[in-house]
Amino acid sequence: MFVYPKKYDVIVIGAGHAGIEAAMASARLGCQTLMLTQNLDSVGQMSCNPAIGGQAKGQIVREIDALGGVMGLNTDATSIQFRMLNATKGPSVRSPRAQCDKKAYQFRAKATLERQEGLHLKQGNVVRILVDEGGACGVETNLGMRLEGRAVVITTGTFMRGLLHVGLQNQPGGRMGDNFSTLSDSLKELGFQVGRFKTGTPCRLHGKTIDFRKCQRQDGDYPALPFSYMPEELADEKHDIFSLNYWRDGVFHVEQLPCWITHTNSQTHDFIRANLDKSPLYAGKIEGVGPRYCPSIEDKVVKFSEKTSHQIFLEPEGRHTEEYYVNGVSTSLPMEVQYAFIRTIPGLENAEIMRPGYAVEYDYCPPTQLNHSLETQRVPSLYFAGQINGTSGYEEAGAQGLVAGANAALKILGKPPLHLSRADAYIGVLIDDLVTKGTPEPYRMFTSRAEYRLVLRQDNADFRLTPLAYACGLASASRHEQTQRKIADLARLRSFAESTRFGDVRLAQWLRRPESSVAQIPESLRNGFSADCWEALAIEIKYAGYISRQNAAIGKLQASEEKRIPPQLDFNTLPGLRAETRQKLSLVRPETLGQAARISGITPADLALLSVLITRPFSAVP
């Protein structure tokens, strides 16, 4: 057994999107951080769709950026198309999305990690978590090397006992062409509950074999709106071979590529139905639960049998490759079936498959075993982030990684944990849903999950989160100063709108009208203030009544969150509570009365009694 001589503060297992944010957050806070991954050539790999953002996910990416994370800027540097989804709808559901050059994204992410002070990258397959009386204290690899650390963050993605399915054939692996991990065996030995989930990916096609004349062209937005609140950081990177885009003279320069839309048809569906017996999903070969919101094409054909077609998006995987991602046909059917049904789709009659679609089963740990800090309840100083917690998506993974890595470092530094509530961020909603409710299927974020979504918009994440990130050491001084200037500019613009007449009323009153928009204001009046400031003011004025009601609800939430539940409280000893209530409270171990209220099956009567029990001596309870 070789014990590596260098000791680390934080060890991060995995180098996907969760691992990247975890390692970078820990290192930014000043902790000596080790990132361990099975393959250093796969750091930041976009295993499925090479896209970042989307409905609610775009809000999460902007929050990651506001907290000092790397996903937003890395996306800006390597994207090939930008779009604002739901642009014609209300501000609470507008979500940015970008198509990335998958290899440029991956290479730039690795370079960013390698250049971060205090962060060390090593290749190794971790098979065991080392624990002493104080909690997690290191890891052991399959080659018999032990590495010591004061905290461990697990971000293993789909690699824990990963099993790949193409038709009725399967093989071990967390991703096509990669190995798998037995780390979940170690977690079981430590007493963690382990479950099984499934996800999948579509085939990739050679672009030269697609007839785009039969497809509908989908261009990006011009001008492109960057994810990062500090896109000017790309101004000095225009000669970086990994950065495709750059910022110059206040303009974001992007050479965008189009995506394309086509549709399945009755012939496609008939062929898939005729071959369902060859699907591992319908032949009973797959045990894991799959994502309901992103079903395979087999599931779509069976469960939505009344539909005669499904939309398909053909998305380029990069600027220097002919591979196209076929968004909408995730499948685990055999290669010969994939080949045949793909060629029934308009524009794909002669398409050549470069990589087959496949399903992957993997182990995860139900997230009710975590605290809001993402530290496990069972083993102190051990943190979980990403798909190990039952989530799906790069953005959800990156958000959890940032919180887990930051909290591992903050604990070592003796500082309070980073805690984001449901009223602070989509990230807060994500984590609260996971640790309070668990997830019976791979979890993804939607705007409908956030009850305060009008306050948690994609345009104001820096206002909400950067001051908090700066206070705990995650955000840089320059980022904080920029945010403070924007807050001051908005206050100045607010005063300007209240005191300046526009037509027959003051400008602020005019903006309140439903039909009014910033674009209608003469440029002479708009000069001196940024477009972002004007948009923020317009939303603030137009939706003032709704925002006021949400703020009132947030006040009530905060009051309930201030009622802390003692962490070592044994719920089974509390008199008067129903057996079911004790069982659910013991499973989730809520940290506040507000969190207890969100546990399924906990009644108002339960909460009223619990509130009394945690604020009065038990002997005083009648």
C-alpha positions in Angstrom: 0.0 0.0 0.0 1.5 3.3 -1.1 0.4 6.4 1.0 0.9 9.5 -1.2 3.1 11.9 0.8 1.2 15.1 0.1 -1.9 15.6 2.2 -4.8 17.6 0.9 -7.6 19.7 2.4 -10.3 18.5 0.0 -10.4 15.5 -2.4 -12.9 15.7 -5.3 -13.7 12.3 -7.0 -14.7 12.9 -10.6 -14.0 15.5 -13.2 -17.4 16.1 -14.8 -19.4 19.2 -14.4 -20.0 18.7 -10.7 -16.4 17.8 -10.1 -15.1 20.9 -12.0 -17.2 23.3 -9.9 -16.5 21.5 -6.7 -12.7 21.5 -7.2 -12.6 25.1 -8.4 -14.8 26.4 -5.5 -12.6 24.6 -2.9 -9.4 26.0 -4.5 -10.8 29.5 -4.8 -11.5 29.5 -1.1 -7.8 28.7 -0.5 -7.9 25.0 0.2 -5.3 22.6 -1.2 -7.6 20.5 -3.5 -7.1 17.3 -5.3 -9.2 16.2 -8.3 -9.1 12.5 -9.0 -10.6 11.1 -12.2 -10.4 7.8 -14.1 -9.3 9.5 -17.3 -7.7 13.0 -17.4 -8.5 13.1 -21.2 -12.3 13.2 -20.3 -12.3 16.2 -18.0 -15.4 18.2 -18.6 -16.7 15.9 -21.3 -20.2 16.6 -22.5 -21.4 13.0 -22.5 -24.8 13.7 -23.9 -26.1 16.9 -25.7 -23.3 19.5 -26.2 -25.6 22.2 -24.9 -25.7 24.3 -21.7 -28.8 26.0 -20.3 -32.4 25.7 -21.3 -35.7 26.0 -19.4 -34.7 26.7 -15.7 -31.3 25.3 -16.4 -30.2 28.6 -17.9 -31.1 30.3 -14.6 -28.9 27.8 -12.8 -25.9 28.5 -15.1 -26.3 32.3 -14.5 -26.4 31.6 -10.7 -23.3 29.4 -10.9 -21.6 32.3 -12.7 -22.8 34.9 -10.1 -21.3 32.7 -7.4 -17.9 32.7 -9.2 -18.2 29.4 -10.9 -16.8 28.5 -14.3 -19.6 27.0 -16.4 -21.0 30.3 -17.7 -17.8 31.7 -18.9 -16.6 28.4 -20.3 -19.9 28.2 -22.3 -19.5 31.7 -23.6 -15.9 30.9 -24.8 -16.8 27.8 -26.6 -20.4 28.1 -27.9 -21.5 27.9 -31.5 -25.2 29.1 -31.0 -27.0 31.2 -28.4 -30.8 31.4 -27.9 -33.1 32.9 -25.3 -35.9 30.4 -24.8 -39.4 31.8 -24.1 -38.2 35.3 -25.2 -41.8 36.4 -26.0 -43.2 35.2 -22.6 -42.9 36.7 -19.2 -39.5 37.4 -17.6 -39.9 34.5 -15.0 -39.7 31.8 -17.7 -37.1 33.3 -20.0 -34.1 31.0 -20.1 -30.8 31.2 -22.0 -29.4 28.2 -23.9 -26.2 27.7 -25.8 -25.0 25.0 -28.1 -21.3 24.3 -27.5 -18.4 23.0 -29.3 -18.0 19.9 -27.2 -14.3 19.4 -27.6 -13.4 23.1 -27.1 -15.6 23.1 -24.0 -13.8 20.1 -22.6 -10.2 21.3 -23.4 -10.8 24.8 -22.1 -12.3 23.4 -18.8 -9.3 21.2 -18.3 -6.9 24.1 -19.0 -8.9 26.2 -16.5 -8.5 23.5 -13.8 -4.7 23.1 -14.5 -4.1 26.8 -14.2 -6.0 27.2 -10.9 -3.7 27.9 -7.9 -4.0 25.2 -5.2 -5.7 22.7 -7.4 -4.0 19.4 -8.3 -5.2 16.9 -11.0 -4.4 13.2 -10.9 -5.6 10.1 -12.7 -7.0 7.3 -10.5 -10.0 5.0 -10.0 -11.2 5.4 -6.5 -12.6 2.2 -4.9 -12.9 3.1 -1.2 -13.6 6.0 1.0 -11.4 6.1 4.1 -13.1 7.1 7.4 -11.8 7.7 10.9 -13.6 8.8 14.1 -13.8 12.3 12.7 -15.4 11.3 9.3 -14.0 11.0 5.8 -10.2 11.3 5.8 -9.1 10.1 2.4 -9.5 7.7 -0.5 -8.0 4.5 -1.9 -7.6 3.7 -5.6 -7.7 0.4 -7.4 -3.9 0.4 -7.7 -3.5 0.4 -3.9 -2.6 4.1 -3.5 -4.0 6.0 -0.5 -4.5 9.7 -0.6 -5.3 11.6 2.6 -7.6 14.6 2.9 -9.7 16.4 5.5 -12.9 16.2 3.3 -14.1 14.2 0.3 -16.6 15.2 -2.4 -18.0 12.5 -4.6 -19.1 13.5 -8.1 -19.1 10.2 -9.9 -21.8 10.8 -12.5 -23.1 7.6 -14.2 -19.9 5.6 -13.4 -20.9 3.8 -10.2 -21.5 0.2 -11.4 -22.4 1.7 -14.8 -23.9 -0.7 -17.3 -24.4 0.2 -21.0 -27.2 -1.2 -23.1 -27.5 -1.4 -26.9 -30.3 -3.8 -27.7 -30.2 -7.0 -25.6 -26.4 -6.7 -25.3 -24.8 -4.9 -22.4 -21.3 -4.1 -21.1 -19.9 -2.5 -18.0 -19.1 1.3 -18.4 -20.2 4.7 -17.2 -20.0 6.1 -20.7 -19.5 4.5 -24.1 -15.7 3.8 -24.4 -15.0 4.4 -20.7 -14.6 2.3 -17.6 -16.9 2.0 -14.5 -16.5 2.4 -10.8 -17.1 0.1 -7.9 -17.2 2.9 -5.4 -20.8 2.3 -4.5 -19.7 -1.0 -2.8 -17.7 1.1 -0.4 -20.6 3.4 0.3 -22.8 0.4 1.0 -20.2 -0.8 3.5 -20.4 2.6 5.2 -24.2 2.2 5.6 -25.5 4.3 2.7 -28.7 3.4 0.9 -28.0 2.9 -2.8 -30.5 2.8 -5.6 -30.5 2.3 -9.4 -31.3 4.9 -12.1 -31.2 4.8 -15.9 -30.5 7.5 -18.6 -29.8 7.4 -22.3 -28.5 9.2 -25.3 -29.3 9.3 -29.0 -27.2 8.3 -31.9 -24.8 10.7 -33.7 -25.0 11.2 -37.4 -22.5 12.3 -40.1 -23.6 15.8 -41.2 -22.5 15.1 -44.8 -25.1 12.4 -45.1 -28.0 14.6 -43.9 -30.2 16.4 -46.5 -30.8 19.7 -44.7 -33.0 20.9 -47.6 -35.8 18.7 -46.0 -35.3 20.2 -42.6 -36.3 23.5 -41.0 -33.4 25.8 -40.2 -33.1 27.2 -36.7 -30.6 30.1 -36.2 -29.3 31.6 -33.0 -30.2 35.0 -31.6 -28.3 38.1 -32.8 -26.7 39.7 -31.0 -25.8 36.7 -28.8 -26.3 37.3 -25.0 -23.5 35.7 -22.9 -24.1 33.6 -19.9 -21.4 35.2 -17.8 -21.9 38.5 -16.0 -18.2 39.2 -16.8 -17.8 38.3 -20.5 -15.1 41.0 -20.7 -12.8 38.3 -19.2 -12.8 36.8 -22.7 -11.2 39.9 -24.1 -7.7 38.7 -23.3 -8.4 35.1 -24.5 -9.0 35.7 -28.2 -5.7 34.0 -29.0 -6.4 31.1 -26.7 -6.8 28.1 -29.0 -9.6 26.8 -26.7 -11.7 30.0 -26.8 -13.8 30.3 -30.0 -15.5 33.6 -29.0 -14.3 36.9 -27.6 -15.5 40.2 -26.1 -14.4 43.4 -27.7 -15.6 47.1 -27.4 -18.7 46.0 -25.5 -19.7 43.4 -28.1 -19.8 39.6 -27.7 -18.4 38.2 -30.9 -19.7 34.7 -31.9 -19.7 32.9 -35.2 -23.0 31.0 -34.8 -23.9 27.8 -36.6 -27.5 26.7 -37.3 -29.5 23.8 -35.8 -32.2 22.0 -37.8 -35.6 20.6 -37.1 -37.3 17.5 -38.6 -39.9 15.0 -37.4 -40.6 11.3 -37.0 -43.7 9.9 -38.8 -46.0 6.9 -38.7 -43.5 4.8 -40.6 -40.9 5.5 -37.9 -43.3 4.7 -35.1 -44.6 1.5 -36.8 -41.0 0.2 -37.2 -40.1 1.0 -33.6 -43.3 -0.8 -32.3 -42.5 -3.9 -34.4 -39.1 -4.1 -32.7 -40.0 -3.4 -29.1 -39.1 -7.0 -28.2 -35.4 -6.1 -28.9 -35.5 -3.1 -26.6 -33.8 -3.8 -23.2 -36.3 -1.3 -21.7 -39.3 -3.4 -22.8 -37.6 -6.8 -22.5 -37.0 -6.3 -18.8 -33.2 -6.1 -19.1 -33.1 -2.6 -17.5 -33.8 -2.4 -13.8 -33.2 1.3 -13.2 -35.8 4.0 -13.3 -35.5 6.4 -16.3 -36.2 10.1 -16.6 -40.0 10.8 -17.2 -39.4 14.3 -18.7 -36.9 13.0 -21.3 -38.2 9.6 -22.5 -36.6 7.4 -25.0 -38.2 7.3 -28.5 -39.5 3.8 -27.6 -41.3 5.3 -24.6 -42.7 8.2 -26.7 -44.1 5.8 -29.3 -45.7 3.6 -26.7 -46.9 6.1 -24.1 -48.0 8.8 -26.6 -49.5 6.5 -29.2 -52.0 9.1 -30.3 -49.2 11.3 -31.7 -48.3 10.7 -35.4 -44.9 12.5 -35.2 -42.3 13.9 -32.7 -40.0 16.8 -33.2 -36.3 16.1 -33.8 -33.5 18.6 -33.4 -30.3 18.1 -35.4 -27.6 19.9 -33.4 -23.9 20.3 -34.5 -21.4 18.9 -32.0 -18.7 21.4 -32.9 -17.3 23.9 -35.3 -14.6 21.4 -36.6 -16.6 18.2 -36.7 -19.4 16.8 -38.9 -21.1 14.9 -36.0 -24.7 15.9 -35.3 -26.5 15.1 -32.1 -30.1 13.8 -32.8 -32.0 15.5 -30.0 -35.3 13.6 -29.4 -34.5 10.0 -30.3 -32.7 8.8 -27.2 -32.8 5.0 -27.6 -31.3 1.7 -26.5 -32.6 -0.3 -29.5 -30.1 -2.5 -31.4 -27.9 -0.9 -34.0 -29.7 -2.4 -36.9 -33.0 -1.0 -35.7 -31.6 2.4 -35.1 -30.1 2.4 -38.6 -33.5 1.5 -40.1 -35.8 3.9 -38.2 -33.5 6.8 -38.5 -33.7 6.5 -42.3 -37.5 6.9 -42.2 -37.1 10.5 -41.0 -37.2 13.3 -43.6 -33.7 14.5 -44.3 -32.2 11.4 -42.8 -33.0 8.9 -45.6 -29.3 8.4 -46.3 -27.9 9.3 -42.9 -24.9 7.4 -41.5 -24.7 6.7 -37.8 -21.3 7.5 -36.4 -22.1 6.5 -32.8 -25.1 4.4 -31.7 -27.5 5.6 -29.1 -27.5 3.6 -25.8 -28.9 3.5 -22.3 -26.8 3.5 -19.1 -27.8 2.2 -15.7 -25.9 3.4 -12.7 -26.0 3.5 -8.9 -27.1 6.6 -7.0 -27.6 7.4 -3.3 -31.1 8.8 -2.4 -30.4 12.4 -1.5 -32.5 12.4 1.7 -29.3 11.1 3.3 -27.8 14.6 3.0 -27.9 17.9 4.8 -28.5 21.2 2.9 -24.8 21.7 2.8 -24.7 18.4 0.8 -22.6 16.8 3.6 -23.8 13.3 4.3 -25.7 12.8 7.6 -24.0 9.4 8.1 -20.3 10.3 7.6 -19.0 13.8 8.5 -16.8 15.7 5.9 -18.2 13.5 3.1 -20.2 15.3 0.4 -22.2 14.1 -2.6 -22.9 16.2 -5.8 -24.4 15.5 -9.2 -25.9 12.3 -10.5 -24.9 10.4 -7.3 -27.8 12.4 -5.8 -30.3 11.3 -8.4 -30.2 14.4 -10.6 -29.8 14.6 -14.4 -28.1 17.4 -16.4 -24.9 19.3 -16.5 -26.4 22.4 -14.9 -27.9 20.6 -11.9 -24.6 18.8 -11.4 -22.5 22.0 -11.7 -24.7 23.8 -9.1 -24.4 20.9 -6.6 -20.7 20.6 -7.2 -20.1 24.3 -6.4 -22.1 24.1 -3.2 -20.5 20.8 -2.1 -17.0 22.0 -2.9 -17.5 25.3 -1.2 -19.0 23.8 1.9 -16.2 21.2 2.2 -13.7 24.0 2.1 -15.7 26.4 4.4 -15.9 23.6 7.0 -12.2 23.1 7.0 -11.7 26.9 7.3 -14.0 27.0 10.3 -16.6 29.2 8.5 -20.4 28.9 8.3 -21.7 26.8 5.3 -23.0 28.3 2.1 -26.7 27.9 2.3 -29.1 28.9 -0.5 -32.8 28.9 0.4 -35.7 28.4 -2.0 -36.1 32.2 -2.0 -32.4 32.8 -2.9 -31.9 30.8 -6.0 -32.9 28.0 -8.3 -29.9 26.2 -6.8 -31.7 26.5 -3.4 -34.9 25.0 -4.8 -32.9 22.1 -6.4 -31.0 21.2 -3.1 -34.1 21.6 -0.9 -36.2 19.4 -3.2 -33.5 16.7 -3.1 -32.7 16.6 0.6 -36.4 17.1 1.7 -38.4 15.1 -0.8 -35.9 12.8 -2.4 -36.5 11.8 -6.0 -38.1 8.7 -7.4 -36.7 9.3 -10.9 -33.7 11.3 -12.3 -34.4 14.9 -11.2 -34.2 17.9 -13.5 -35.1 21.5 -12.8 -38.2 23.3 -14.3 -39.3 26.8 -13.7 -42.5 25.4 -12.3 -40.6 23.9 -9.4 -39.6 27.4 -8.2 -42.5 29.1 -6.4 -40.6 32.4 -6.4 -39.6 32.3 -10.0 -40.5 35.9 -10.7 -37.9 37.0 -8.2 -35.4 34.3 -9.2 -35.0 35.5 -12.8 -32.0 34.8 -15.1 -31.3 38.5 -15.4 -30.8 39.3 -11.7 -28.7 36.3 -10.4 -25.7 38.6 -9.8 -27.8 41.0 -7.7 -29.1 38.0 -5.6 -25.9 36.0 -5.2 -22.7 37.8 -5.9 -22.7 39.8 -2.6 -23.2 36.5 -0.7 -20.5 34.8 -2.7 -18.0 37.6 -2.1 -18.8 37.6 1.6 -17.8 33.9 1.9 -14.7 34.2 -0.4 -16.1 32.5 -3.6 -16.4 35.6 -5.8 -13.6 37.9 -6.7 -13.3 41.6 -5.7 -13.7 42.7 -9.3 -16.9 40.7 -9.7 -18.2 42.2 -6.5 -17.3 45.7 -7.5 -19.0 45.3 -10.9 -22.2 44.0 -9.2 -22.2 47.0 -6.8 -21.9 49.4 -9.7 -24.9 47.7 -11.4 -26.9 48.0 -8.2 -26.0 51.7 -7.9 -26.8 52.3 -11.6 -30.2 50.7 -11.2 -31.0 52.9 -8.2 -29.9 56.0 -10.2 -32.1 54.9 -13.1 -35.0 54.3 -10.8 -34.7 57.9 -9.6 -34.3 59.2 -13.1 -37.5 57.4 -14.2 -39.5 58.8 -11.2 -38.4 62.4 -12.0 -38.4 62.5 -15.8 -41.6 63.2 -17.8 -42.3 61.1 -20.9 -45.3 62.3 -22.8 -48.2 63.1 -20.5 -46.8 61.1 -17.5 -43.6 60.4 -15.6 -41.4 57.7 -17.2 -41.9 55.3 -14.3 -45.7 55.6 -14.8 -45.5 55.1 -18.5 -43.4 51.9 -18.0 -46.2 50.5 -15.9 -48.5 50.3 -18.8 -48.9 46.8 -20.3 -48.2 47.9 -23.8 -45.1 49.9 -23.0 -41.5 48.6 -23.7 -38.0 50.0 -23.3 -37.5 49.8 -27.1 -40.2 52.6 -27.4 -38.2 55.0 -25.3 -36.1 57.5 -27.4 -32.4 56.8 -27.5 -31.7 60.3 -26.1 -33.5 59.3 -22.9 -31.9 55.8 -22.7 -28.3 57.1 -23.0 -26.2 56.8 -19.9 -27.8 53.6 -18.7 -27.1 50.1 -19.9 -29.7 47.9 -21.7 -29.6 45.5 -18.7 -30.5 48.3 -16.3 -33.4 49.4 -18.4 -34.7 45.9 -18.7 -34.4 45.3 -14.9 -36.2 48.5 -14.2 -39.0 47.7 -16.6 -39.5 44.3 -15.1 -39.4 45.8 -11.5 -42.1 48.4 -12.4 -44.4 46.3 -14.6 -44.5 43.4 -12.2 -44.4 45.4 -9.0 -47.6 43.9 -7.6 -46.6 40.3 -8.3 -43.1 40.9 -6.9 -44.5 42.4 -3.8 -46.7 39.4 -3.1 -43.8 37.0 -3.7 -41.7 39.0 -1.3 -44.4 38.7 1.4 -44.4 35.0 0.9 -40.6 34.9 1.1 -40.9 36.7 4.4 -43.1 34.0 5.8 -40.7 31.3 4.5 -37.8 33.0 6.1 -39.6 33.1 9.4 -40.2 29.4 9.3 -36.5 28.7 8.3 -35.3 30.6 11.4 -36.9 28.0 13.6 -34.0 25.6 13.8 -34.4 21.9 14.8 -31.6 20.6 17.1 -29.4 18.5 14.8 -29.1 15.6 17.3 -32.8 15.5 18.2 -34.2 12.0 18.3 -37.7 12.3 16.7 -38.7 8.9 18.1 -38.7 10.3 21.6 -41.0 13.2 20.9 -44.4 12.7 22.6 -47.7 13.2 20.7 -46.3 12.8 17.2 -47.8 10.1 14.9 -45.7 7.1 14.1 -45.6 8.0 10.4 -44.5 11.6 11.2 -41.7 10.3 13.4 -40.6 7.9 10.7 -40.5 10.6 8.0 -38.7 13.2 10.2 -36.1 10.6 11.2 -35.5 9.7 7.5 -35.1 13.3 6.3 -33.8 14.9 9.5 -35.0 18.4 8.6 -32.8 21.3 9.7 -35.7 23.8 10.2 -39.4 23.9 10.8 -39.8 25.2 7.2 -38.1 22.2 5.8 -40.2 19.9 7.9 -43.3 21.5 6.4 -42.2 20.6 2.9 -41.9 16.8 3.7 -44.6 14.9 2.0 -47.3 13.7 4.5 -46.4 16.1 7.3 -49.6 17.8 8.4 -50.2 21.3 9.9 -51.1 19.6 13.2 -47.7 17.8 13.1 -45.9 21.1 12.5 -47.8 22.9 15.3 -46.8 20.2 17.8 -43.2 20.0 16.5 -42.9 23.8 16.8 -43.9 23.5 20.5 -41.6 20.6 21.2 -38.5 22.3 19.8 -39.1 25.5 21.7 -40.2 24.2 25.1 -38.7 21.6 27.5 -40.3 18.2 26.8 -41.3 17.9 30.4 -43.5 21.0 30.0 -45.5 19.4 27.2 -48.8 18.1 28.5 
